[in-house]
Amino acid sequence: RIETNLETEDPVSIHCGHSFCWSCITETWEGLTTNFSCPQCRETGDQKSLRPNWELAEVFEVHRDHSVV
């Protein structure tokens, strides 16, 4: 599943609201010029829309800071 790297990569939200790591979703959409499909729900968008998900990044940061090594 492509969302497994979310904790180690920059999380981004796409057109449908699902979040993925930036490198995973850009690799998944590589070569596409339209019909960008969400790997989770399959909703398609006409444009590549990647928005940084700062809230999710903060959650992962807090989790990493409080993880037991």
Secondary structure as the mmCIF struct_conf table of DSSP 4:
data_model
#
loop_
_struct_conf.conf_type_id
_struct_conf.id
_struct_conf.beg_label_comp_id
_struct_conf.beg_label_asym_id
_struct_conf.beg_label_seq_id
_struct_conf.end_label_comp_id
_struct_conf.end_label_asym_id
_struct_conf.end_label_seq_id
HELX_RH_3T_P HELX_RH_3T_P1 ILE A 2 ASN A 5
TURN_TY1_P TURN_TY1_P1 LEU A 6 THR A 8
BEND BEND1 GLU A 9 GLU A 9
STRN STRN1 PRO A 11 SER A 13
TURN_TY1_P TURN_TY1_P2 HIS A 15 CYS A 16
BEND BEND2 GLY A 17 GLY A 17
STRN STRN2 SER A 19 CYS A 21
HELX_RH_AL_P HELX_RH_AL_P1 TRP A 22 THR A 28
TURN_TY1_P TURN_TY1_P3 TRP A 29 GLY A 31
BEND BEND3 THR A 33 THR A 34
STRN STRN3 PHE A 36 SER A 37
TURN_TY1_P TURN_TY1_P4 PRO A 39 CYS A 41
STRN STRN4 THR A 44 GLY A 45
BEND BEND4 ASP A 46 GLN A 47
STRN STRN5 ARG A 51 PRO A 52
HELX_RH_AL_P HELX_RH_AL_P2 TRP A 54 HIS A 66
#
